[in-house]
Amino acid sequence: MELTYECPECDASVRVPHAESGGNSTCPGCQTVRGHQGASALDLEGLKHCMSCGTEDLYLQKDFPQGLGLVIVVVGFAISTVFWYYRMPLWSYAILLSSALLDLVLYYRVPDVTICYRCLSQHRGPGARPDGRFRGFDLAVGERYRQERLRVEEHRRRKSASG
């Protein structure tokens, strides 16, 4: 299973290819060593909590750049409006339908990634998505952890300003 997280010191992206073996990982930006939980985060069904911070609140999303998905939709809409302007409604509908079909194919072909609400680390690969254990993003849980991150950051700022 692959673990990807953001270094808390320098905000660099750290990728750990075989995170289930446990141990430490080193940030390529600042050389900070950070331990992560390996096999202890797994059970027979797969991932049970975050390998980076240990939180059990995880969610699933498609492992696809949202910006690219938005570009596909906007380009399909823009091309269809050109055909609509030239009074070619069948071509316009065909473009819109093909954009929707492309979206549907990508939805079923792109795998899911499991993301931690607290540290936003991403878990990929076999065992990262135990069936039924994690759901899609929950706004209430996400907001709770976002507020927690803001409070921690504010505390760090005050501590560094006073020290």
Long-range contacts (C-beta under 8 A, 24 or more apart in sequence): 1-42, 1-47, 1-51, 1-123, 1-124, 1-125, 1-126, 1-127, 1-128, 2-123, 2-124, 2-125, 2-128, 3-36, 3-51, 3-52, 3-121, 3-122, 3-123, 4-121, 4-122, 4-124, 5-36, 5-52, 5-119, 5-120, 5-121, 5-122, 6-119, 6-120, 6-121, 7-32, 7-34, 8-32, 8-34, 19-51, 19-123, 20-51, 20-127, 42-127, 45-130, 45-131, 45-133, 46-126, 46-127, 46-128, 46-129, 46-130, 46-133, 47-114, 47-123, 47-127, 47-128, 47-129, 47-130, 47-133, 48-130, 48-133, 50-116, 50-118, 50-119, 50-121, 50-123, 51-121, 51-123, 52-116, 52-119, 52-121, 53-116, 53-118, 53-119, 53-121, 55-116, 55-117, 55-118, 55-119, 57-116, 57-117, 57-118, 57-141, 57-145, 58-114, 58-115, 58-116, 58-117, 58-123, 58-134, 59-114, 59-115, 59-117, 59-134, 59-135, 59-136, 59-137, 59-138, 59-141, 59-142, 60-112, 60-113, 60-114, 60-115, 60-129, 60-134, 60-135, 60-136, 61-112, 61-113, 61-115, 61-136, 61-137, 62-107, 62-110, 62-111, 62-112, 62-113, 63-110, 63-111, 63-112, 63-113, 63-124, 64-106, 64-110, 69-103, 69-106, 72-99, 72-102, 72-103, 73-99, 73-103, 75-99, 76-102, 117-141, 117-142, 117-144, 117-145, 118-145, 118-148, 118-149
